[in-house]
Structures are given as C-alpha cells and as structure tokens.
Amino acid sequence: MLYKASPGQVSYGESIGILLLDTYTPFVPGDVGNATTYSFPVRFQRIDGFTFSKLLTKDPALVEPLLEAGNNLVKEGVKAITGDCGYMAMFQKEIASELKVPVFLSSLLQLPFMEAMLGPEEKIGIICSHSDYFDHEILEGMGVQINSSKLRVMGMETAEHFRLAAHVENGLLDPDVVEQEAVSIAREFVSEYPDIKLILLECSSLPPYGAAIQQATGLPVFDYVTMINHVHSAVVKSRFSGFM
C-alpha cells in the first residue's frame, strides 16, 4: 500500500479533534479532556483565552477563535471535531458550515435520536453543569428540533465540590466526591420526575460518573463519550472478522 503525505501535517492517526476551553480543572479518566478516556487516538486543541465565562457571553466574535482552532485540527488530519463544553453548541451551525470535516460540538446533538426512542408520555432528563445557563437558544443554535415538553433539566450547581472544581476552577477535584454528588442529584431528579426514561449528561466533565448514575437510576445514560464513540465508529470503520 502506498501512503501519501498531507502538506503541513507532521503526525497521523488521530481520528477525533477536540476543542478545549482555557480552563484550570483536572480532567480525570472519563472526562472529554483526558486522552485515556478513548480506545483510539484523539488530538486536543486548547483555545487560549477562551474561558467558560467568556463563552457564556454568547459573543458572536467567539466564532473566529473557534474556527481558527478547528482549522488547525483539520490541518493535522482529524476526521471529525467536537468540543469539551456543551455550551459551544450555540456556534455549532457556524463552525460546521466552515470546516471540511463533520462537527459535533455538544452532547445535546443526541437529543433527537433519544427523543425517537421515547413513548408518548416519556421524558429525557438532562443533567447539565449549571441549569441557569441552559436555554432553548442553545438548541436553536445547533439546529436541533425537539419538543421542549419532552425535556426535564437539572443542574449540578448545588453540588459544592463540583461547583468549586468546574465553575470556580480551584484546580482540585476528587472524583469520588463528585460521583456521590452526581448520583444524589440523579436520584433526586428521577424521584421528582418519574416520567424520565433516558438521561443525558450535558457537561463534558460528567461522563466519569455515568456508570454510577446508571446503576443508581436503572436508566440508559448518554453523554459526550457515547457521542464521540459513535462518531468515531462512523469515520473510522472497522472490518468484521469471525466465522459462520
């Protein structure tokens, strides 16, 4: 087999490119920002000065640094691009229309797929980083069409250890403590809304606790990692082996 070099590219074999906010938070295994989360190579691109608080301003000027970082990843050969914050979703359309590879910036893109699985009275429970910042403008920015009555939303802002690590960015995180907080919130969520039949973890820092949440609630749990694995399986197909 003959391979051809790509101009300007000096490393190969990284399937998914991940845009990172400029944060001061430890990324534990299972977090979108930890390379050991994946069974395949990924490539990270930090956007200097692009903080969570800046993202929340929804300033259209933020599209430019996102595009620059995305183009850098494309030049390095990634086959698809995601991000490490669900609120990047507000720029999904702009980034996807400009880059030459598939773009899927938020775990919320899984909502229409999930909605199709529900019965008439069943709901999706979204656990997000901060419920005050979740609004339907984010969904509209992605072009996601979903019946808002099918959604229930609860945030992690009342979880003190998570808040200090993810919102205050004190540089410390105990995954055992966050897991306890996340499970407590999930239990409260499904107790308050027994019509929830699927859970979506919006925040990129919550996948490490998905298994514990599933064990506590007995419900299917979708998150950033389920989405990234799904896209990887589409852009890097594997041949089947076995016997008949």
C-alpha positions in Angstrom: 0.0 0.0 0.0 1.3 3.5 -0.9 0.6 6.3 1.5 0.7 10.0 0.6 1.7 12.8 2.9 -0.6 15.7 3.6 1.1 19.2 3.2 1.9 20.7 6.6 0.8 17.6 8.5 3.6 16.0 10.7 1.6 13.5 12.7 -1.1 11.0 11.7 -3.7 8.6 13.1 -5.7 10.9 15.3 -9.4 10.4 14.4 -11.2 12.9 16.6 -10.2 16.5 17.2 -11.3 18.1 20.5 -11.5 21.8 21.1 -10.7 22.7 24.7 -11.7 25.8 26.7 -8.9 27.6 28.5 -9.7 26.1 32.0 -7.9 25.2 35.2 -9.7 22.0 36.1 -8.3 18.5 36.4 -9.6 16.2 33.7 -9.9 12.7 35.2 -10.3 9.5 33.2 -13.7 9.6 31.5 -13.6 13.3 31.1 -13.6 14.5 27.4 -10.3 16.3 28.1 -8.5 13.1 29.2 -6.9 11.1 26.4 -7.1 7.8 28.3 -10.9 8.1 28.1 -10.7 6.8 24.5 -9.8 3.5 22.9 -8.5 5.4 19.9 -6.1 8.4 19.4 -7.5 11.9 19.7 -6.0 15.3 19.2 -6.6 18.2 21.6 -6.5 21.9 20.7 -6.7 24.5 23.5 -8.2 27.9 22.6 -6.1 30.4 24.6 -8.2 32.9 26.5 -11.5 31.1 25.6 -12.9 30.6 29.1 -16.2 29.3 30.2 -17.3 32.7 31.5 -16.4 34.2 28.1 -18.4 31.5 26.3 -21.4 32.4 28.4 -21.4 35.9 27.0 -22.6 34.4 23.6 -20.5 37.0 21.8 -20.6 36.3 18.0 -16.9 37.3 17.9 -16.1 34.0 19.6 -16.7 32.2 16.3 -13.4 33.4 15.0 -11.1 31.7 17.6 -13.2 28.5 17.4 -12.8 28.5 13.6 -9.1 29.1 13.9 -8.6 26.2 16.3 -10.9 24.0 14.3 -8.9 24.6 11.1 -5.7 23.8 13.0 -7.2 20.4 13.9 -8.3 19.8 10.3 -4.8 20.6 9.1 -3.4 17.9 11.4 -5.7 15.3 9.8 -8.5 14.7 12.2 -11.6 13.2 10.7 -14.2 15.0 12.9 -14.3 17.7 15.6 -16.0 18.0 18.9 -15.5 20.3 22.0 -15.3 20.0 25.7 -18.2 22.2 26.7 -21.9 21.7 25.8 -22.4 25.4 25.5 -20.2 25.6 22.4 -23.4 24.3 20.8 -24.5 27.9 20.2 -21.9 28.1 17.5 -22.5 24.6 16.0 -24.0 25.9 12.7 -21.3 28.4 12.0 -18.4 26.0 12.7 -20.0 23.1 10.9 -20.6 25.2 7.8 -17.0 26.3 7.6 -14.9 23.3 8.4 -14.3 20.4 6.0 -14.9 17.6 8.4 -18.0 16.7 10.5 -18.5 18.9 13.6 -20.4 17.9 16.7 -19.7 20.3 19.4 -22.3 19.3 22.1 -23.6 16.1 23.6 -27.1 17.8 23.2 -26.9 16.8 19.5 -28.0 13.4 20.6 -31.4 14.7 21.7 -33.4 14.0 18.5 -32.1 10.4 18.4 -33.0 10.0 22.1 -36.5 11.5 21.6 -37.2 8.9 18.9 -36.8 6.2 21.5 -39.5 7.6 23.8 -43.1 6.7 24.3 -45.8 9.5 24.2 -45.5 10.3 27.9 -41.8 9.6 28.5 -39.2 12.3 29.0 -35.4 12.9 28.7 -33.7 14.1 31.8 -30.8 16.4 31.1 -28.2 16.9 33.9 -26.1 19.9 33.0 -23.3 21.9 34.6 -25.5 24.8 35.6 -29.2 24.8 34.9 -29.4 28.6 34.9 -27.3 28.7 31.7 -29.4 26.1 29.9 -31.9 27.6 27.5 -33.5 26.7 24.2 -31.4 29.3 22.4 -28.6 26.7 22.7 -30.7 24.1 21.0 -31.7 26.6 18.3 -28.1 27.4 17.7 -27.4 23.7 16.9 -30.4 23.4 14.6 -31.9 20.8 16.9 -35.6 20.3 16.5 -37.1 18.7 19.6 -40.4 19.0 21.5 -39.4 21.0 24.6 -42.1 19.3 26.6 -40.1 16.1 26.3 -37.2 17.6 28.3 -36.5 17.9 32.1 -33.5 19.8 33.2 -31.5 19.8 36.4 -28.1 21.3 37.1 -25.0 20.5 39.2 -24.7 24.0 40.6 -25.8 22.9 44.0 -23.1 20.2 44.2 -20.4 22.1 46.2 -17.3 20.1 45.3 -18.3 20.0 41.6 -19.0 23.8 41.7 -15.6 24.6 43.1 -13.8 22.4 40.6 -15.8 23.2 37.4 -17.2 26.7 38.0 -14.8 28.4 40.4 -11.9 26.4 38.9 -9.9 26.0 42.1 -7.7 23.4 40.5 -8.8 20.5 42.7 -11.2 17.6 42.0 -12.0 14.4 44.0 -13.9 12.1 41.6 -15.3 10.0 44.4 -16.9 13.1 45.9 -18.2 14.3 42.6 -19.6 10.9 41.9 -21.6 11.0 45.1 -22.9 14.4 44.3 -23.9 13.4 40.7 -25.6 10.3 41.9 -27.5 12.2 44.6 -28.7 14.7 42.0 -29.7 12.0 39.6 -31.7 10.2 42.2 -33.4 13.4 43.2 -34.1 14.1 39.5 -35.8 10.8 38.7 -37.7 10.8 42.0 -39.1 14.2 41.2 -39.8 13.3 37.6 -40.7 9.6 37.4 -41.5 10.0 33.7 -37.8 10.3 32.8 -36.8 7.3 30.8 -33.4 8.4 29.4 -30.7 10.6 30.9 -28.3 12.9 29.0 -25.3 14.3 30.8 -24.7 17.6 29.0 -21.4 18.5 30.7 -18.2 17.1 29.3 -16.9 16.5 32.9 -19.8 14.2 33.8 -19.1 11.0 31.8 -16.8 9.6 34.5 -19.9 9.3 36.7 -22.3 7.9 34.0 -21.9 4.2 35.2 -22.7 5.2 38.8 -25.7 7.2 37.7 -27.0 4.3 35.6 -26.5 1.9 38.5 -28.4 4.3 40.8 -31.3 5.0 38.4 -31.5 1.9 36.2 -31.8 4.2 33.2 -29.8 4.4 29.9 -27.3 7.3 30.2 -26.0 9.2 27.2 -23.1 11.7 27.4 -20.3 13.2 25.4 -18.3 10.0 25.3 -21.2 8.0 23.9 -21.5 10.6 21.1 -17.7 10.7 20.4 -17.5 6.9 20.3 -20.5 6.9 17.9 -18.9 9.4 15.5 -15.5 7.6 15.7 -17.2 4.4 14.7 -18.6 6.2 11.6 -15.5 8.0 10.4 -13.1 5.1 11.1 -14.9 1.9 10.1 -13.6 -1.5 11.2 -13.7 -4.6 9.2 -15.5 -7.6 10.8 -13.9 -10.9 11.4 -15.4 -14.1 12.7 -16.8 -17.3 11.3 -20.1 -18.8 10.0 
